[in-house]
Amino acid sequence: MLEWLSNNWANILIIALVTALVVLAIISMVRDKKEGKSSCGCNCANCALAGKCHSVQKKEKS
């Protein structure tokens, strides 16, 4: 077992780092979603789907 670990330590380290980055990205997305933040940047002037992603917010304010 120790021989396998010593032969594959670089792969294990890279996989652990990538997994940690993915988990952090997911956590950040969930927090932003709970706070009501949009991932699009809200530059609706240049967006073809501007009426779709913000239509719910406009209806709630009316």
N, CA, C and O of each residue as an XYZ file, in Angstrom:
248
protein
N       0.824     -1.194      0.000
C       0.000      0.000      0.000
C       0.868      1.258      0.000
O       0.595      2.202     -0.741
N       1.910      1.271      0.829
C       2.792      2.429      0.878
C       3.535      2.627     -0.432
O       3.814      3.758     -0.830
N       3.851      1.546     -1.091
C       4.526      1.643     -2.390
C       3.605      2.300     -3.416
O       4.039      3.142     -4.202
N       2.340      1.913     -3.401
C       1.373      2.498     -4.335
C       1.208      3.990     -4.065
O       1.159      4.794     -4.995
N       1.123      4.358     -2.773
C       0.998      5.772     -2.422
C       2.231      6.563     -2.854
O       2.103      7.672     -3.373
N       3.410      6.011     -2.648
C       4.626      6.725     -3.031
C       4.752      6.841     -4.548
O       5.346      7.800     -5.041
N       4.207      5.887     -5.294
C       4.257      5.952     -6.753
C       3.211      6.909     -7.325
O       3.382      7.404     -8.439
N       2.139      7.178     -6.592
C       1.030      7.969     -7.109
C       0.758      9.238     -6.318
O      -0.338      9.787     -6.427
N       1.700      9.723     -5.532
C       1.450     10.888     -4.687
C       1.140     12.133     -5.499
O       0.336     12.957     -5.065
N       1.744     12.292     -6.648
C       1.480     13.481     -7.469
C       0.045     13.467     -8.000
O      -0.637     14.491     -7.984
N      -0.402     12.318     -8.463
C      -1.779     12.206     -8.954
C      -2.782     12.448     -7.833
O      -3.794     13.118     -8.038
N      -2.511     11.917     -6.669
C      -3.403     12.084     -5.530
C      -3.479     13.565     -5.141
O      -4.560     14.071     -4.839
N      -2.351     14.251     -5.147
C      -2.316     15.663     -4.801
C      -3.098     16.502     -5.808
O      -3.868     17.380     -5.418
N      -2.908     16.241     -7.084
C      -3.619     16.993     -8.129
C      -5.115     16.745     -8.050
O      -5.900     17.686     -8.163
N      -5.522     15.512     -7.860
C      -6.950     15.190     -7.742
C      -7.550     15.871     -6.520
O      -8.677     16.364     -6.584
N      -6.828     15.908     -5.416
C      -7.320     16.562     -4.204
C      -7.475     18.071     -4.424
O      -8.456     18.662     -3.971
N      -6.528     18.691     -5.108
C      -6.618     20.121     -5.385
C      -7.779     20.449     -6.311
O      -8.510     21.409     -6.068
N      -7.958     19.674     -7.359
C      -9.071     19.911     -8.284
C     -10.404     19.712     -7.580
O     -11.337     20.489     -7.784
N     -10.501     18.683     -6.758
C     -11.724     18.429     -6.006
C     -12.022     19.585     -5.051
O     -13.175     19.995     -4.921
N     -11.006     20.106     -4.391
C     -11.198     21.230     -3.479
C     -11.679     22.473     -4.236
O     -12.556     23.190     -3.753
N     -11.114     22.728     -5.406
C     -11.542     23.877     -6.202
C     -12.990     23.743     -6.662
O     -13.735     24.723     -6.655
N     -13.388     22.556     -7.055
C     -14.773     22.329     -7.477
C     -15.727     22.528     -6.302
O     -16.782     23.143     -6.458
N     -15.371     22.020     -5.147
C     -16.214     22.181     -3.960
C     -16.338     23.658     -3.591
O     -17.431     24.118     -3.262
N     -15.241     24.403     -3.641
C     -15.293     25.832     -3.337
C     -16.149     26.593     -4.348
O     -16.875     27.515     -3.974
N     -16.072     26.221     -5.607
C     -16.894     26.877     -6.626
C     -18.376     26.609     -6.383
O     -19.200     27.514     -6.515
N     -18.713     25.391     -6.033
C     -20.110     25.039     -5.766
C     -20.619     25.788     -4.536
O     -21.740     26.297     -4.539
N     -19.809     25.856     -3.497
C     -20.202     26.580     -2.289
C     -20.444     28.052     -2.605
O     -21.409     28.643     -2.122
N     -19.575     28.639     -3.410
C     -19.737     30.036     -3.791
C     -21.019     30.251     -4.589
O     -21.721     31.240     -4.380
N     -21.325     29.342     -5.493
C     -22.544     29.460     -6.294
C     -23.789     29.342     -5.426
O     -24.760     30.070     -5.634
N     -23.771     28.437     -4.461
C     -24.919     28.252     -3.573
C     -25.117     29.499     -2.712
O     -26.248     29.949     -2.530
N     -24.033     30.061     -2.184
C     -24.145     31.281     -1.375
C     -24.694     32.437     -2.204
O     -25.557     33.182     -1.741
N     -24.196     32.584     -3.426
C     -24.691     33.658     -4.291
C     -26.168     33.473     -4.602
O     -26.924     34.444     -4.628
N     -26.578     32.245     -4.837
C     -27.983     31.967     -5.136
C     -28.866     32.316     -3.941
O     -29.942     32.889     -4.114
N     -28.424     31.980     -2.736
C     -29.192     32.293     -1.532
C     -29.298     33.797     -1.305
O     -30.305     34.276     -0.782
N     -28.268     34.545     -1.692
C     -28.270     35.998     -1.519
C     -28.969     36.713     -2.662
O     -29.102     37.936     -2.638
N     -29.415     35.971     -3.658
C     -30.144     36.565     -4.764
C     -29.262     37.189     -5.819
O     -29.750     37.944     -6.660
N     -27.988     36.897     -5.797
C     -27.073     37.450     -6.789
C     -27.229     36.698     -8.104
O     -27.548     35.510     -8.125
N     -26.999     37.411     -9.192
C     -27.091     36.808    -10.511
C     -25.693     36.498    -11.019
O     -24.753     37.237    -10.729
N     -25.545     35.438    -11.756
C     -24.242     35.073    -12.299
C     -23.982     35.695    -13.655
O     -22.893     35.537    -14.207
N     -24.958     36.399    -14.201
C     -24.805     36.934    -15.553
C     -24.086     38.269    -15.576
O     -23.651     38.686    -16.649
N     -23.937     38.951    -14.479
C     -23.292     40.245    -14.448
C     -24.257     41.393    -14.655
O     -23.876     42.552    -14.492
N     -25.501     41.099    -15.011
C     -26.587     42.064    -15.152
C     -26.321     43.152    -16.183
O     -26.755     44.289    -15.999
N     -25.630     42.835    -17.244
C     -25.475     43.762    -18.354
C     -26.541     43.419    -19.380
O     -26.241     42.859    -20.434
N     -27.776     43.754    -19.073
C     -28.912     43.329    -19.886
C     -29.019     44.055    -21.216
O     -29.749     43.609    -22.101
N     -28.316     45.151    -21.377
C     -28.394     45.895    -22.629
C     -27.861     45.073    -23.801
O     -28.316     45.242    -24.932
N     -26.908     44.193    -23.544
C     -26.296     43.399    -24.607
C     -26.720     41.931    -24.578
O     -26.150     41.108    -25.295
N     -27.701     41.602    -23.766
C     -28.088     40.210    -23.590
C     -29.365     39.905    -24.370
O     -30.351     40.637    -24.284
N     -29.329     38.814    -25.131
C     -30.496     38.422    -25.909
C     -31.619     37.876    -25.021
O     -32.784     37.892    -25.421
N     -31.288     37.405    -23.851
C     -32.289     36.812    -22.947
C     -32.613     37.719    -21.761
O     -33.004     37.227    -20.703
N     -32.459     39.012    -21.918
C     -32.668     39.944    -20.807
C     -34.080     39.864    -20.250
O     -34.268     40.003    -19.041
N     -35.067     39.645    -21.092
C     -36.444     39.568    -20.630
C     -36.770     38.285    -19.909
O     -37.762     38.215    -19.183
N     -35.954     37.270    -20.095
C     -36.214     35.970    -19.471
C     -35.647     35.873    -18.061
O     -36.344     35.430    -17.148
N     -34.402     36.276    -17.869
C     -33.776     36.033    -16.570
C     -34.205     37.034    -15.506
O     -34.119     36.722    -14.318
N     -34.662     38.219    -15.883
C     -35.061     39.211    -14.895
C     -36.554     39.490    -14.890
O     -37.005     40.407    -14.204
N     -37.321     38.727    -15.634
C     -38.752     38.976    -15.689
C     -39.431     38.669    -14.351
O     -40.410     39.326    -13.999
N     -38.936     37.698    -13.611
C     -39.529     37.339    -12.317
C     -39.341     38.480    -11.335
O     -40.266     38.807    -10.592
N     -38.165     39.095    -11.314
C     -37.901     40.192    -10.394
C     -38.767     41.391    -10.729
O     -39.253     42.075     -9.829
N     -38.965     41.653    -12.004
C     -39.788     42.797    -12.412
C     -41.249     42.583    -12.020
O     -41.916     43.527    -11.595
N     -41.751     41.366    -12.156
C     -43.137     41.080    -11.793
C     -43.356     41.195    -10.296
O     -44.409     41.656     -9.855
N     -42.356     40.771     -9.498
C     -42.497     40.845     -8.050
C     -42.512     42.274     -7.554
O     -43.193     42.570     -6.572
N     -41.776     43.177     -8.206
C     -41.720     44.574     -7.792
C     -42.978     45.336     -8.162
O     -43.309     46.338     -7.528
N     -43.684     44.866     -9.187
C     -44.884     45.579     -9.653
C     -46.024     45.484     -8.682
O     -47.098     46.031     -8.934
